[in-house]
Amino acid sequence: MDIDLASENERLRAENAALRQRVAELEERVAQLEAELERLKSQLEEAERAGKRQAAPFSKGPPKANPRRPGRKAGHAPAHRPRPERVDRTLEAELPPACPDWGGKLTHHRVEEQFVIDIPPVEPIVTQFNVHIADCADCGKRVQGRHPEQISDALGAAAVQFGARVLGLAAELKHGMGVPYRKVERIFSVGYGLKVSPGGLARGGQRLARQGAPTYERLIQVLRESTVVNADETSWKIGGDKAWLWVFTNLEVSVYTIDPTRAHEVVERVLGEEFDGVLGCDCFPAYDPLAYRQQKCLGHLLKRCSKSALMESEEAVAFSQKVAHLLRRAIQLKERKSEMSPHGYRVARGKLEAALNRLLAQEATDPEAAKLLKLLTKQRPHLLTFLYVDEVDATNNIAERTIRPAVIVRKISAGNRSDKGADTHAILASIIQTCRQQERDFLDVATELLGNPTPQALTLVVANRQDESMQPGHSPAQPLGP
């Protein structure tokens, strides 16, 4: 069969031209998609940086054209500073004899009240202790008297000391609020007329930490006996070397520890290998080897789903939306538990468990969806623990709030210079934060610590308060850090 070479050649030329045109169109499309991908990557990176940013600048974008008016929303009940319950002095704001502008007679005389709350001039109190000293006639041992208000037995060159409230306030400013000792020096000079040195305050803090060490150990023991403990960690520095600051907290007590490692052994050292409560934490791999019953933070997982929803893959978007919907259903079920019968709650919980199992039984071909599926499958035993234990929350927010003041301290001080400084910060920060949670005055606690001749453990956690805080709906005290 003869082939018309001319027509065949013409057909191939036309096909070649069509293919070239198609290739050009596809190249143009690829260029557009690459540009769109770069734009989305840039937006995602900016969103991730903004989410992690805990220092200036706080701006989340360009200023709005019509920003909302500052203050409370329209219709909200007004709030005023309460009227003082005590008035220390009363002054009269007398009228002039006549109108200052026209000289006319003043009529309709009346009196309104105004209150000014101010800080009085502070004069430090200096106490002299006449310390009686004698020798034992039998053994020759030197015996020295001690008054209950003394915080030290030092005499001679160290006879002039700062009291417990000075050292306690300096410690709370430094370790509880992140104020550097050099600024504390200025605060004491301007506000109290005290001449102090940063070095002296640092040594006073170390001394207070030595007295508080047994109390710190007692706080750890309280955690080990707790029903639930939430943990989190953040980077730190000790003498310029990398370290990690850990927090272990619940509604009653908080314990900080600083360690060179970020391994699970730190958790076991604090909580003990026999801890039988529930550990609330994120999905960081260091928690995986622990044999504790755990609750993974659903807040982190929901944030992970939100990032996956920005991906180009339809499979990743659809799977992340299904996961987010199921996790939110679980959180809502816990919130409605008090409105449901025990049987109805168990049935709804069982349906959620089955739905989660079905969701994780499917296969994923998209890389992003596959990674999320792998993570959820790995953490499956720890996703819905909060539905079985009333005291357990679905998120790790309490640990993140408690560690936030430490992050501010790190940004200001860049960590500690020595292991002794790290131990001092861990002990004092733990006692200060626990005092806030227990609504106790840290200055009173510092006075009691320094008033003991030898370090003794104080009981900061009150039993009846602990029982009350375990009731559903109880809100934890908020950290008062910077």
Buried (B, 14 or more C-beta within 10 A) or exposed (E): EEEEEEEEEEEEEEEEEEEEEEEEEEEEEEEEEEEEEEEEEEEEEEBEEEEEEEEEEEEEEEEEEEEEEEEEEEEEEEEEEEEEEEEEEEEEEEEEEEEEEEEEEEEEEEEEEEEEEEEEEEEEEEEEEEEEEEEEEEEEEEEEEBEEEBBBEEEEEEEEBBBBBBBBBBBBBBBBBBBBBEBBBEBBEEEBEBEBEBEBBBEBBBBBBBBBBBBBEBBBEBBBEBEBBBBBBBEBBBEEEEBBBBBBBBBBBBBBBBBBEBBBEBBBBBBBEEBEBBBBBBBBEBBEEBEBBBBBBBBBBBBBBEBBBBBEBEBBBBBBBBBBEBBBBBBEBBEEBEEBEEEEBEEBBEEBBEBBEEBBEEEBEBEBBBBBBEBBEEBBEBBBBBBEBBBBBBBBBBBBBBBBBBBBBBEBBEBBBEEBBBBBBBBBBBBBBBBBBBEBEBBEBBBBBBBEEEBBBBEBBBEEBBEEBBEEEEEBBEBEBB
